[in-house]
Amino acid sequence: MKEVSKLLDYRPEIKVVDATLRDGGLVNNFYFSDEFVKNLYNANLRAGVDYMEFGYKADREMFDESKFGPCKFCDDEYIRSVVGENNTDLKIAVMADVGRCNYKNDIHNRDESPVDLIRVATYLHTIPTAVDMIEDAKKKGYETSCNIMAISNAQESSITAALDILGKSPVDVIYIVDSFGALYPEQIARMADLFCEFADKYGKRVGIHAHNNQQLAFANTIEAVGDGVDWLDATYSSMGRGAGNCAMELLLGFLKNPKYNVYPAIQFIEKHMTKLRESGVVWGYDLQYMMTGLLNHHPNPAIQFTNAKRNDYAEFYKEIIVQD
Amino acid sequence: MKEVSKLLDYRPEIKVVDATLRDGGLVNNFYFSDEFVKNLYNANLRAGVDYMEFGYKADREMFDESKFGPCKFCDDEYIRSVVGENNTDLKIAVMADVGRCNYKNDIHNRDESPVDLIRVATYLHTIPTAVDMIEDAKKKGYETSCNIMAISNAQESSITAALDILGKSPVDVIYIVDSFGALYPEQIARMADLFCEFADKYGKRVGIHAHNNQQLAFANTIEAVGDGVDWLDATYSSMGRGAGNCAMELLLGFLKNPKYNVYPAIQFIEKHMTKLRESGVVWGYDLQYMMTGLLNHHPNPAIQFTNAKRNDYAEFYKEIIVQD
């Protein structure tokens, strides 16, 4: 049983990462207004959030610029138009997906960029490319993290092998990513134990990125905090693909470090997130996401179900269990 | 760390209690259609649910019958009109609130009633009356449980004293009730430990009734399962007062006893719960409930905020923190 003191106290090493523009952008093709992005930046500053992820460094050869908002590509100029020289304690992050980012060309040296942290997202079978991207970003002067996606259907032996490779790489933070929203807190505890073992050995930090398919994104995140995980992803109003993520407002309410403040998060949600929902942008817990989470499936069929405005949940359940 | 085998296996002692009509009735004054109630009974039968709570045994001297649906009063005749002789494995429960139930008159002998279980709900300071109600119900032949409400702002010494009194009473099951949705899983673990200590000593079972103010109702319920709590309250689509309860669909998906089946729950939600929401009945996680949960307050101000259709969340936060 964890100590009471841990709930009343805090670890100064904990970092909160706002992933609203990046994971949230997946549900509105990154069409955020300038006002939204500027207000989000200010909310993060006032709330004491440590990192703000602006979006993806997506390859323009693969993605048509006319079909996405600027956070899909995260040009330095765009970010600078929001944050200026960013002389603040809030650091800027972008995500680079293995296989979807022309990192050698599109990621410039850190001294020319407002970005501080490159977050490399990879599946287990693309770890060597992820390491190449991490080394490239490190050489350019960035902090780096690596998100190992979809671990809930991976064997522990593969995860262990990946952690050993990443341990030897120059990456700073290794993330547990429950892409399918399939893991229960007991499994998160076990995963955190494994990740922390390698992190301790190689001098890295561990992070968590949770999904809310089974209404466990916040629960899994605070389970991980109790297990020694320091980097915590969250999004305002849980905005994110499918069932969404750990809610920033819940996380800021939970954390006891005096630098965090939930009130600016409440103000931002009142002003912007409610409007976004009313404009027709859809995310969050619903039965179809519960089902894919429960079955440890990728949420894509559930997202298609949502986009088609279907509500024949029982039929959908039958469709996906025959694919099991 | 809990054992993996516990996640893959099950304890046959676990009982699932459907509280949809009772806790859900608090948001629509118990106006459920006969079709809804009959379909819910059938869904519970098919899903393998162990107990179905029909509502309250409310005192007609205190509550005006014309302002509530029949589940507020749970007359034996009403329940019988739904379940007949109920020759099934699904048992029937009703809740009797201390101070709001004329139990000596309104609860008849079990052999004249379709009800199996009387659930006595009490605050810590009314335990002696709760014990009198338990003894009355036992004498009449019922199974009994006792819900100790609002424990999140009680001192452990008071809870311990109450557990000792209840331990010596004829009650069968003692419930942990997180009325304010304020407890984190680590606190549930500690509470479960305390309740189970007394339950073991006196030969009782322990139950949990969680609220979803911080999106932790399901997480807290499965934490409790891992800690030896056997009786689990849930409601379809989390329907319940304020932020609602542990979702039945999540709980049935999680439990591994082959007698449980999530599919009838999905069918029931598709057919009935969506319609109920569309008809204007409001419940579930929202910022105002997160705030009262976080501050360990009664949800009443948040319910008033909801009923007034307010959306000035930041103003509400300021109102409730000055009451702290």
HADDOCK unambig.tbl for C-alpha pairs under 7 A between the chains (distance, minus, plus):
assign (segid A and resid 2 and name CA) (segid B and resid 186 and name CA) 6.59 0.50 0.50
assign (segid A and resid 186 and name CA) (segid B and resid 2 and name CA) 6.60 0.50 0.50
assign (segid A and resid 214 and name CA) (segid B and resid 250 and name CA) 6.56 0.50 0.50
assign (segid A and resid 215 and name CA) (segid B and resid 215 and name CA) 6.39 0.50 0.50
assign (segid A and resid 216 and name CA) (segid B and resid 219 and name CA) 6.35 0.50 0.50
assign (segid A and resid 219 and name CA) (segid B and resid 216 and name CA) 6.33 0.50 0.50
assign (segid A and resid 219 and name CA) (segid B and resid 219 and name CA) 6.16 0.50 0.50
assign (segid A and resid 250 and name CA) (segid B and resid 214 and name CA) 6.56 0.50 0.50
assign (segid A and resid 253 and name CA) (segid B and resid 294 and name CA) 6.65 0.50 0.50
assign (segid A and resid 266 and name CA) (segid B and resid 313 and name CA) 6.65 0.50 0.50
assign (segid A and resid 266 and name CA) (segid B and resid 314 and name CA) 5.82 0.50 0.50
assign (segid A and resid 267 and name CA) (segid B and resid 314 and name CA) 5.46 0.50 0.50
assign (segid A and resid 270 and name CA) (segid B and resid 312 and name CA) 6.72 0.50 0.50
assign (segid A and resid 270 and name CA) (segid B and resid 313 and name CA) 6.15 0.50 0.50
assign (segid A and resid 294 and name CA) (segid B and resid 253 and name CA) 6.65 0.50 0.50
assign (segid A and resid 312 and name CA) (segid B and resid 270 and name CA) 6.72 0.50 0.50
assign (segid A and resid 313 and name CA) (segid B and resid 266 and name CA) 6.64 0.50 0.50
assign (segid A and resid 313 and name CA) (segid B and resid 270 and name CA) 6.12 0.50 0.50
assign (segid A and resid 314 and name CA) (segid B and resid 266 and name CA) 5.82 0.50 0.50
assign (segid A and resid 314 and name CA) (segid B and resid 267 and name CA) 5.45 0.50 0.50
